[in-house]
Every structure is written in structure tokens, then in C-alpha cells.
Amino acid sequence: MSQRSWVAVALMFAAGAGAACKKDASGPAGEGSATAVVKEGPEGTVAGGSGSAVAVAAAPIDPWAGPPPGSDTTLGADCGPKLNKIDPWAGSPTPPPKLDTKVDVSMIEKPIADKVQLKDFGGVTASGFRVTYNPSRHKNHEEYRALFQSNKMFDEVAEGLNRTVRLPKAVEINTVSCNTINAFYDPLSRRIIVCYELLDYFVGIFKPEAKSEAELGNAVMGATMFGFFHEVGHGLIDLLELPAVGREEDSVDQLATLILIASGDEGVSQALAGAYWFQLQSKGTHTTPFWDEHAFDQQRFYNITCLIFGSDPKKHADFIKSGTLPMERAMRCPDEYAKIKKAWEKLLQPHLTNGAALNMNYKPNVPVAEAPKTTKDDPWTGDPSKPVAGEPTPPAPPTPVANTITCEQVAEKAAQLIGAEAEARARSMSADARADLKTKMEVELPAAIEKIILECAKASWTDMSRRCVLEAKTLAQASKCQ
């Protein structure tokens, strides 16, 4: 298994996470372009564009009067006009006061059935992340679903996850109406649930504070992605049986922040939107009881901003200037960031893929666990040409017979056959079904390839079985080879 830094994994985790909303045809050309906006901020009149913010007039600092510095980038700006038109409490007499964490997750609507599915390869069961956007009878929720689906918001993230971390089982990423405000990881159904009501909540708390539609879009979509990666952390701890020596809620806040930091400036703005969520929540009627497993909202705010500051103190020096992060905490943040990053790197490293799925062409790479292994109990670890005095010369250990065909070559051929089978099915499908199948292939095939590589190496498929796969003409033929 190639030893890649967890930062590389995090970059792939967050791939596509910034693709919040597509631009209208009448908008500025070019992805990520935006018109600078002028707004009143906690430091005076601020001109923001392309992620920059320059104070042109000093004012008394109130670190709680607006989003943390750096969260006013172009991320999610195109969603702002659509989100601004939504009344999050339509049909409700009063806004909900807080998130509801104490619910029976098993009662939440199940994912809708897949219209199209990838065929399995022989006895290799499905694993990895897959995505389902449940429809809703609620108008607002259908608006959110349309935003997610048209921009493949979670599909691209799932594809990044499937390329870089190998899961033992399949995990469903499901957006759905929950009748409660939250997001969850359910270990029983292995489902990451993003409730549409959470989007209602974010629109409701951010809209009164946002100085522009762009800021509203940044905050809502950024906080949504932070909450999603928080639940991904719960899922990884459960499925990979990762140790959590502290409170798990703190650990997954850390992981979500580290993943987003590693994905670049847009990821940092998403993490800051998560911090802003807790900042605003701490000012409202929502209070965390002392017995709850979550840290207080103010603590979560400072923990996130500390990790971001610690990752690059020079770049985020305005955290101190604005009063967002007190100097007493800031001076310890670089060490705090380094220790937490190293800890997660050690935990995740054994579960990284060997890199085959990083290449869409599936070019053969270093096979997984195919090299012969020795142990401390091996009696032939010494030089067999030098016998021990008084004992017969032991025979030389047998030379292992190497397979001439690698597991990655087998997986590459399996990918071709799965693709050919899907292409044949697509000829009789509607245009929408073909588009769904294409998305499903992009998201789930990397995980399928890595699982085939693992099973091939783990079960030591014979060279005859491997050659059988390479010579197979159809997926059905290849599935009978091992």
C-alpha cells in the first residue's frame, strides 16, 4: 500500500465540496468568478472579492458581530439569490429554537430505492459511499434537493472518499426530510443523514445576519458541508473501528476541520462557516446542557478557529487583529494543530487505498499485500550457507512463486467489464436514467475497484483465476473465475 499523507486523502475527501451552486447563464463567465461587494462589517466598510477582505475604515472591534475573517469568499455565492427567496419557516408559527438531537433515527424516512445499480463482480460485495437525494413534499426541501442534485454536491465528495479510503461496507449518504433539525450518522443502517430541515435552520439563522446574498450562500452551504464532514467522522470511527480517547464529538469536529483545511481556501471558508454557526447559536436561545456529549457552542467555535489559525498563523493573522481568537489561545494553536493532524494521520493511514482508484484509467500500480511475508519465528532468517555447529545444514526456503498478473490488472479488467455491462444496459434507458447511471459509475466504481484489489490479494487468487478474468468477454464470465 503506498504511504500517502492523510493531507492528500483530505484533499480527495473534499473534492468537489466547493461546487455549491452553478452560475446562471447570465452571470459572469468562468467558474469561481464573482463581482466584488461592499458591505458594512465589524471592522468598518469592507470590500470583498475572490476571497480577499481589506479594511478601509477602522471601527471598534466586536468579534461576535459577523462571520469570522476569511469566511466571506465566493464559495456558495451563486446559491445566495435562491436561498434568499426561501422562507425557512413557511407554515410554522415560530422559528424552531434549536437543533433537536434526541430523536429516534430509525424512524426517519429510508433512502428511496435505486433506479439503477452497478452489477457486483462475483462474490465481491459492494462497499464505499453512495448517494441518494430523497424527494420531499415540502417546497423548500425540494429547492434544496434540486441544488444538491443539479450540482452533484455530495456525489463529488463521495467519489473523493471512495478514491482514498477503503471501507469494509457500503455507506449511504442520504438527504431527506426528517421532521427534525439535524444531521446524523446511524451505525445500524450505516447511513449519513443530512436533513433538509437543517438547511431551513441555516437559512433562518444566517439570513438576518448576512450583509449580502453571497454571504448568505457562503454561510448556509459552508455550514452544511461542515456538518456533513462531522458525520463522516462518526462513520469512519464506527466502520474502521478507530480509537477515540476523548469525546467523539470533539474528535469529529477536529476531523471535519482538518479535511476542509487541507482542501484549500474554499474548504477553510466552509470550516469558518461551521464556526459561525456555533457562534450565532451561542448568542440565541440554544444552550448546551452540562450533561450533553457536545462541547459548548463557544468552545466549538474557538476549537475550529484555533485549528485554522494553527495551520497557517501568518495567513490567518487577522484572527488576532479582529479579536476573533484571543492571543492566549492563539499562541498554542500551531502546536495543537500539529498534534491533532499527526494523530489523525496515524489513525487513517492503514485504511488508505493503494492508489489504483486515483487513476481513472486504473493503470497497474504496486499490488496490495502480495509480497511474501516473514515473521520473527521464521527458522530460516539466517544465512543457510552457514550451518550451525553440530546440526545439519537446513534446506533453503522455497522460492515463492510470484503471480505474473497483478491484482490491479484484474481490477482494471473488471472495471472495463462493469462499464461495458452498464453501457449495454444504458442503450434501453431514458436520458435521465442514463445520467443517473453515469453519476453512479463515477461515484461508486472507484470503491468497487479497490475492493476487488483487496479481495484478490487477501484471498491470494491464483494466477489461473487472474488470467481467467483477463480473458473473460463478459462480466458474467469473469465473475465465475475466482
N, C-alpha and C positions, 0 to 999 in steps of 0.2 A: 504494500500500500504506500503510495507516495506520501511523504510527510509535508503537507501544506499547512501554512499558518492558518489559525482559525479566522484571522482577519480576511483571508481570501474566501473562506467559507461565508463569512458575514457579508462580503460583497455580493456573493451569489444569492444569499438569502434575500437580500433586499433588492435584487434585480427587478426592475420594473415597479418597485414600490412607489416611485415618484410619478408614475403615469396615472395621475388622478383623473383628469378630465381633458377631453380633446378640445382643441380650439374650434370655434365656429369658422365657417368658410370665409366670413367677412372680417375675421380678426387678423392680427399681424402674422405674417408668414414666418415659418421656421419654428421648430419645437423649442419651447423654453423662452421665447421672446415675450416681452411684456412692456407696456408703457409705464414709465415711472409715475408714481403717485405722490402727492404731497398731503401730509396729514399731521395732525397735532399729536405728539407723543409725550412721554414723560420727561423727555429732555428738550422739549421745545419743538419747533417746526422741523420735520424730518423729511428728507427726500429719499425715497427708497426705489431701487430698481436693480434687477439682476442680483438680488441678494445683498446689496450694499445698503448702508444707512449712515448718513453723515449729519451730525447735529450742526445746525446753523444758528441756533439761538439757545443760550443756556437757560435753564429753569430749575426750580427746586426739585430735587430728585425724590420721587416716590416709586420705589421698586415694585410696588404692588398695583400700579396704575395702568399697566398694559402688559402685553406679552414680553417675555424675556428677549434681550437683544439677539438678533440673528434669526428669529422665527418669522420675520416679515420678508421672506423670499418669494419667488414666483411660484413656488410649489402650491398646487391646488388653486391658483388664482383663477383659472378658467372655470372652476366649479362654482366660484362665488356668486355669479349672477343667478345661476339656477338655484343654489341653496338659499339665496336671499329672498326668493319668491315663495319659499315654503313656510307655512305657518306650522311650526312643530307641535303645537298644542291644539290643532284643529279638532273640534269635537270634545275637547276636555275643558272643564270649567276653570281649572287652575293648573299651572305647571307642576309636574311631579317634583317633590322637594329633593330627591336624591336617587342614586342608583340603588337597585334592590338586589342584594347579593344572596339573600336567603330564600331560594326558590328550589323547587324540585325540577332539576334539569331534564329528567326523563319525561316530563310532561310537555316539553317544548316540541313543537311540530318536527317530524322527522324529515330528512332530505327527500326531495322528490326523486322518483326513480329515473335512472339514466335512460335517455332515449337511445344513446349509442354507447357501446362498450368495446374496449380493446380485448381481443382474444388472449387468453393466457398461453404461455409456452409450456406445454407438457404439465409436469407436476409443480412448476414454479408458481407459487401463489402471489397474488398482487400485493404490493407494498407501496409506501410513499404517500405523498399528499395528492389529493384530488379535490376538485372544487364543485360546489353546487349552489346556485343562486335561486333560492325558493321564491316563487311569486307570492304576492300578497294582495288581499282585498283592500288594503289601506292605500289611498292615493299617494301619500308621502313616501311610503315604503316602496312602492313601485318606482318612484322617482329615484330613490337611492339604488334600487336594483338595476335600473337602466344605466345609471352612472357606472356602477361596478362592472356590469356585463359588457357594455359597449367599449370600455377601456381595458377590459381583461385585468382589472386591478389586482385580484387575488390569483388569477391564473398565472401571471408572470412571476409573482412571488413564489407560488407553489412549484413552478418549473425550476426556479433558482434553488429552492430547498432540495428538490429531487436530484439535482445535479451534484449536490455536495455532501449530503448526509444520507446514510443508508439506514432506513427504518426496518424493523422486523415485521411490521404490519402496516396496513393501509390506514390513513387518517383522512377524514372528511373535513374540508373547510366549508362551512355552511353559513350563508347569510339567510336570515329567516326572521319572521315576526314572532316574538317570544312572549308578548304580553307582560314584559318586564324590561327594565332598562339595564343592560349589561352585556358582557361578552363572557364566554365560558370555555373551559376545556373539560369535556366529560370523559373520564377514563373508561367508563363502562362501554360506551358506544364508540370511543376513540374519535371524538368529533370536536373540532374547534368551532364554536358558535359565535357569530357576530350578529347581534340583534339589531334589526332596523331601528328599534326604539332608542338604541344608543346614539344613532345619528340624529334622531329627534332631540335627544338630550343635548348633544353637542351644538346643534344649531340654536337651541334655546338658550344655552349659557354663553355662547360666543357672540351671537348676533347683537345683543345690547352693548357689547364691549368693542366690537370691530369698528375700525375707523373707515373701512372700505370693504367692498365685496371681495377683493383679492385677499385681504387679511382674514375675512370670514372663511373663504375656501381653504386657505393655508391651515387655519386652526382646526376646522372640522375634519378635513382629510388627514392631516398630520396626527391628530389625537386618535383617529380611528386606526391608523396603522400602528401607532404605539401600543394601543390596546390589543391589537391583533398579535403583535410580536410578543407581548406579555403572555398571552395564552399559548403561543407556540412554545415559549419557555416551559410552561406547565406540561405540555405534551412531550417535550424532549426529556424532561426529568422522569416522567412516568414510563415512556416507552423504552428509553435507553438505560433506565434504572440508574440515573445519575445521582450521586450523593448530594444532599443539601444539608449542610451542617448548621445553617442558620434558618431563619424563617424563609420558607419557599417564596412567599410573596415578594420579599426583598430581593431574592436571587433572580427571579424572572424579570423584575424591574431592571436589574443590572444587565441581564442578557439582552432585553429589548433595546436598552440604551446603547450597549456596545455594538450590536448589529447595525443600528441606524448610524452611529458614528462612523463605522467602517464603510458605509455606503456613500459617504461624501457629504457635501454641503446640504443637499436636499434631505438626506437622512437625518442630519443634525437638526434641521428645521422641524422635522417630524417629532424628534425626541423632545425638542423645546415646546412643541405644541402639546405634547403629553404633560410636560411640566406645567404649562399654562393652565391646562385642565385642572390639575390639583391645586394650583394657585387660586383660581377662581372658586373652586369648590370649597376651599378652606374659608373663603370670605362669606359664603352663603349659609344656608340653614343645614347643610350636610355636615355632620360631625361623626368622626370615627370613635366608637366606644373603646374604652381601655382594654376590654377583653378580646377585641377583634384581632384576626391574624394579620391584617394590613397595618402598615405604619400610618401615622397621621399624615394628612394631605400635605401639610407644610414640610414634613420630613421627606416625603417622596419628591416634592418639588426641589428641595435642596440636594437630595441624593442624585437626581438626574443632572442638574446643572453642575454639580461638582464633578461628575464623571466627564461631562462635555468639556468643562474648563481644564480638567487634568489631562485630557487627550492632547490639548494644544494651548497652553497658557498664553502664549503670545497672540495667537489668533483670536482668543476669546477674552482678551484683557478688559474689554468693555463690560464684562460681567461685574468686575470690581468697581469700575468707574461709575456704573449706573446704580450701584448699591444692590444689585440682584444677588450677589454672592459675597457675604462678609469676608474680610481678609483673614479672620481667624480660621475659617473653614477652607478658604481658597489655598492657603499655603500648604495644606495637607493633601489637596486633591490630586496632584501629579502622582504621588506615591500610592494613593488609594486607587486611582485608575490603573496603574501598572500592576498592582497585586490582583485586582479583580479580573483584569484581562488575562493575566497569566493563569489564574485558576480555571477560568472557563476554557482557555486553550487546552489545558491538560485534560479536562473532562470530555471535550468534544473530539479531540484528536483520534481516539480509537474508532470513532464512528464515521469518519470521513470516507467518502468514496475514493476509489483508487484513481479517479480522474478520467475514466473512459467516457462517462456521460458528459464531461465538459466539452468534448468534441462532438459536434453534431454529425460528423462523418464516421464516428466510432472507430477511429484508426487504432490498431492494436498498440497497447502500451504494456507496462510491466504487469504480468499476471498477478492475481491475488493469491498469496499463500501457497504458491506452487513449488517453491524451493524446498529441498529436503531439510528436515529439522533434526537437530541433535539435542540431547539433554545431558545434565551432569552425570547421569547414570550410564552413559554410553561407555562400554568397556573398551572401545577402540579409539578413544580420544588421543592416545599416544601415538608414537611412530611405530607402525607394525614391523618395520625393518629392524627394530632394536628389541629383541626378545628379552623378557625379564629372566634374570639368572635362575636356573633350576626349573624353568617352566617351558613348555613347548611354544614355539612361535605361533601366535594366533593367526588365523586366516585374515586376509584383508577383507574389510567390509564390502559387501556387494555394491557395485556402482548402480545408483538409481537409474531406472530407465526414464528418460525425460520424454514427456509428450511433445510431439512435433507440432501440435496445433494448440495454441493458447486459448484460454477461456474467453479472452476478449475477442478473438476471431469468431468463436462460437456465438458470442453475444451480438457481434456485428451482423452475422448472417441471420440470427433470429430477428434482429431489428428490421432487416430487409424483408423478411418473410411476413412479419407482423404488418409492416407498411403495405406490402403487396396485397395482403388479405383485406386490409382496410380500404385500399384503393378499389378493389373489386366490389366491395360492398357499397362504396360511395356512388358507383355508377347508377344505382337504382334509388338513390336518396334524393330528397328535396335539397334545394340550395341551403336552407337553414340547417338541415341535418348534416350536410357535408361540412358546413362551417363549424358545427359543434364537434364533429369527429376530428377535424383538423386541430382544433384547440385542445381536445383531449389527448391527441397524439403528442402534441408539443409539451403538454404538462406532464403526462404520465409515462411516456416512453423512456425518458432517462432513468426513472426509478426501476422500471422493468428490466432495462439493460444491466444496471448494477446488480439487481437481484439474481439474474441469470449468471453473471460472472461469479458472484459469491457462491451460489449453489454448485456450480461447475467445479470450483476449486475446493469447496468444503467436502463435497461427495467424491472428489477425485474421479471425475468422469474419465473413462478410458479413451485412449487415442482413437479407438474404433468408433466409440459413441460420438466423439467430437467430429470425426471425419464424416460420419453419417449425417450430422447436422449440416455440414458444409456442402454435402452433395444433394441434400433434400431439395425438391422442387416446390413443395408447398409447406405451409405451417403445420398442417396435419401430419405430414410425413416426418418433419423434423421433431415434432412433439413426441414421437414414438421411439426416438433414438436413444434416450437415456433411461 
